[in-house]
Structure formats: structure tokens, C-alpha cells
Amino acid sequence: MVEKVKSGIIGLDPLLDGGLNKNSSTVIIGSTGAGKTTFATQFIRRGLLEGSECIFISLDENKEQIIRDAVDMGWDDILYFIQEEKLVFVDASGKEFGAFIKKELPDFVASWTGSNTRVAIDPLTPVIWANPARYAQRELLAFMLKELRKVGTLVATLEEHGPPDLTAPETVIPMYLADSVIHLRYRTGENKSRMLKVVKMRGSRHSEYYHMYRIIPGLGMVVIRSSELRKSTTRRVKELERLINARSRKLSPVAQVRIKKMLKSMEDGDIEGLDLEALAESIVEAFI
């Protein structure tokens, strides 16, 4: 039986038959604003909350921006994890990626091998753009994913370009090499929507449908498993807290404190139109 790792994304793990496969590589594909970095940060944060040391490799965005975005989400505990050296940032932006992957990465991995930690790469896109030759792209990406799986469970983000069926050249090779692929489909404009689909997951059952998701302050990315949305009511955050408290027997005291802190970052409008019963159950499931 495949050993699972909690994704940290509320409502997602039941769609993955319990979570991400341990020591696997997952590529998160989405356009700008879809929530790729939020996904990666949320995945890392779950590991930190469980007591693991984690690694965040940035190939584009600087460390300071990632930290600011996390704090703005309500995850200011990231500052504590950095201070305690539980979260290690590797800033590879501006480097020659071939040299970094072939020469620097193996030594870094050797110092972490066997640690069973979590690794996030955000994003893979610069590696692909820096190598126009398809063979070179495949060689570098395959080597990077293979090396980092020695360290633990890997989540990498990838910019979506081209048609929505993910057939663009920039996506084909990473999708083929990764163990799992999750597509974040983000539509802007008048009919704004966010939908998530598990495109593939080697060695595990998974949902084959699109599911709505939102990015909510305090909670981060939340997958909405119920297809029926309820009408807006007042004091929704209070109602959500009540529903979670009714299920608190399933939670440890530490988990209860963490959830209360998350709820403080939310406003009623953030969860307008959502099925609060389903959301409460998803939150509790994520913290069991």
C-alpha cells in the first residue's frame, strides 16, 4: 500500500485517496493568479506544523516576496520557522540552471538524503525557458526530480501557457516526468472561476473530475467538494467556527488552536456562497 503525505490543502486529500504519495513528485500547473505559490507554501507549511524541516527552492520569485505573501495570508508563523532554521530557502533565481542542477544540487541533496522532508520548487518554468532543446529540458528536469525525491516528497509549480488542454510544449515534458499532476484552471473576467483537477497520480486512485476551489485568508487554498452552494448568510465565520467546534472531539488541542488562529484572518465575504457544513468537515479532516 502506498504511504501518503497530507497535502496541507483543505479538502484536497480525499480527492487523492488520502494525500500525496510519499517520496513522489507532483507538478502544479496553472496560469498567473491561479494560486500555484499558495499551494506550494501551504504544502510546506503543513510539514513545518508537523515538526519537519522543509526546503523551498525558488527559481524565480525572491525569498522576501514569498515570505510577505505568506504573512499576508495570515501565516506569520513562517517567520518563526525561518528563525528556528526549520524552513530552508534556496534562492536559485538568476543562476545558470544547468550548472545549478548538475553541480550544486547533488551536494545539497547529499546533505539531506533520508530526511523524509518536504521540498517545494517554485517554479520549474525558468529551467524550461533557459533550455530550448527538448532533450536538454528533459534531461535536466528528470535529474532534478530524481535527486529531490531522495530527500522526501516534492511539489513543483509550472506556469500554464498555450491551450487549456495542457498540450503546450512547456507542459508536456514536466507532466510526463512527474508522478502526479494537478491542474489549477483560473478564469478571469465576468465569469471568474477557479477549478482544480487531478490530471494523473501514479500508483493511487484519485478523483477524475474538476472541483471548485477558493483562496481564503487564513485558510489558503480550499477545495470545495460539495456541488451545492448555499445562499449567503450573515456572521458566516462565526457559524463556521461553531460547526468546527461541534467536531472538535476529533481534533487535538494544538490543532484547535491553529484553526482558531486561521479563522481570525477570515471575513464573512471570504466564504460567501460556500457550504459551511462541507467546509467545516474539510477543515477538520485536514487537521486530524
N, C-alpha and C positions, 0 to 999 in steps of 0.2 A: 504493500500500500504506500502511495506517495505521501511523504511528510509535508505538511502545509505550514505556511507562514502567513500570519494575519497581514492583510494589505494596509490596514490603517484607514481605508476609505469606507466610511459608514454606508452600509447597505450593499457593498460590492462582494464581500466574501461568499455569501450564499450563491452568487452567480458563478463563482469559481470553485464550487464544490468544497468550500471551506477556507479558501485563501490561495495565495500564490504557491507554486511548488518550491520547496526548499532547494537552494543552490541552483536555481533556474535564472534565465534572463528574460525579462519582459520589456517590450518596446511599447511606449505610449505615443500614439500618433495623433496629432491634432493641429489645427490652424492657430494663428495668433489669437490669444484670448480664450482658448478652449479650457485652460487650466492644467497644462502639462507640468509646469513647475510646481503648482499647488499639489498635484498628485505625487510628484517625486518627494517634495518636502514632507507631505503627510505620511508617506511610506517610511521615510527616515525617522520622523518624529515618533511613530509607533514603536520602532525599535529602541529609540532612546528611552521612552517611557517604560519599556520592559527591562531596562538595565543594560542594553547592549551598547557597545561603542560602534559608531556608524561613520560612513565615509560619503562625502558629497563631492563629486568631481565636476567642476564647471568648465565647459569648453567654450563658453560664450559670455554669459552674464557674470558680473563680478560678485564676489562673496558678500560685499556690503549690501547690494541690491536684494539678494536672496534673503538676507537677514531682515532687512527692512520690510520686505513683503510678508515674511513670517510673523513679525511683530504686529504689522497692520492687521493680520488675520486674527490676532488675539493669542498667538503662540509665543509670548515673550519669554517662555521658559527656554527657548532656544539659546538665549544669552547665557543662561546657567550652564547648559550642556557644553557650550563652546568654552566657557571659563574653566569648567572641570575637565576639559580635553576629552569629553565623551564624543563630541562631533568634530571630525577632522575634515577640513576643506582642502581640496587640491585644486588650485587655480591653474588650469592649462590654457586659458584664453591667450591668444597671441603667440602661442608656441607653434613650431613646425610639428604637426600632429604625427607624421610618420616617425620622426625621431622620438617624440614623447612616448608613443605606444610601444615601439620596438626596443628602446633603450632604457627609458626611465620607469615605465610601468612594471616590467618584470621584477625589478629590485623592490619597488613599493609593495607588490603583491607578495613577494617572498617574506616580507616582514609581517604580513597579516594572514598568511595561509593557515587555514584551520581554525580561524577565529569565529566562523559561522556568524558573521555580522551582516549588515545591510549596506548596499552600495547604490548610490544614485548617480547617473550621468545626465547632465542637462546642458545642451542637447547633443545628439550624435551628428546633427546636420553639418557642422563645420568640417568634420572629418570627411564627409562625402563630397562637399563642395571643393575641398582642397585637393581632391584626387579625381580628376576627370575620367581616368581609366577605370572601367568597371572591375577589372581583375584586381587592381590595387585597392579599390574600395572594399571589395570582398575580403581580400587578404588581411587588411588592417582591422576591419570590424570583427572578423572571425577570431583573430588573435586576441583582440581586446576583450570580447565576450568570454572566450575560453579562459583567459587569465583571471578575470574578475570573478568568475564562478568558483574559482579556488578559494576565494575569500568568503563568499556567502551568497546571499540572494540579491540579484541585481535588477534594478529598474532604470531604463534609459528612455529619454524623450526624443521625439523626432518631429520636425516641422512638416506639416502636410502641404504638399504642392501638387498641382495638377488636378485631375478628375477625382470626384468623391469616391470612386471605386478602388482607390489606392493603387492604381496601376502606373503611377509616375515612376520614372527611373530612380528617383531619390528614395523611394519607399520599398521597392521590390527586394533589394538585397537585405536590408535590415529585417524585413518581415520574414524572409526565408531563413535567416540565421538565428533569429530569436526563438526561444522556446514558447513564448506566449506573445500575443499582440492584442492590444486594446485600442480601439479607435474612439476618439472623442470628437464627435461631429458637432460643430458650433455654427449655427446660422445667425447672422446679424440682420438688422433691418426691422421692418414692421412685424414680421412673424419670427421674432427672435426665439431660438430654442437651443437646448443642449441635450444631445443624445449620446449614449455610450453603448458600444458593442464589443464583446469579446470575440475577436476575429479567429483566434486559434489558441489552443492550450495543449501542448503535447503531454500525453500521459494522464490526462484528467478530464472528467466531464466538465461542461461549462454551458452557460446559457448561450443560445444562438440568436437571441432577439436584441433589438435596440431597447434601451431603458433611459428614461429621463434622468437628468442629474442637475443639481444646482451647486453653486459655490456660496456657502453661507458663512458669514463672520463667526468665528469661534469654532465652528464645526469643520470648515473646509469643504471639500467635495463630498456631496451626499447623493447617493444613487437612490432614486425613487422607485421602489419595487411595485407599488400599487398603481394600477392604471386608472383608478377612480380618484379624482381630486375633489376635495370638499370646499364649500364656499368659505370665504374669509370671515373670520370672527375676531372680536377684539381680545386683547390680552392672550395672544396665542403662545407667547413664550412661557407665560405662567401656566397655561394649560399643558404645554409640552413638558414642563418641569413636573407637574402633578402626575402625568402619565408615566414619566420615568420613575418618579418616587414610588409609584404603585408596583413597579417591577424591581425595586431596589434590593429585594432579597436575593436576587441573582448576582448582585454586584459586591465587590469588596469595598471597604471604607475608602481606600485610596482611589478606586475608580469613581466612587460617588463624588469625591472632592473634585476630581478632574472634570467630570461632567458639569458640575455646578459652575466651575470657572469658565468653561466653554459657553455655557448659556448666558453668562454675563455680557458676552460680546455681541449677542444677537438682539435684534429688534423684531417686533411683530411683522413688519413688512417683509423681512427676510424669508419668512416661512409662509407667506400668504399663499393660499390655494393648495397647500400640501395636506396630505392625510396624516394628521398628527399621531394617530394610533400606530400607523405603519412606521413613521419616523422615529417615534419613541422606542419601538421594538428594535429597529435597526441600530439605534444608538446603544441600547443595552447590549445587543448581540456583539457589537464591535468592542465592548469593554469587558466582556466576560473572560 
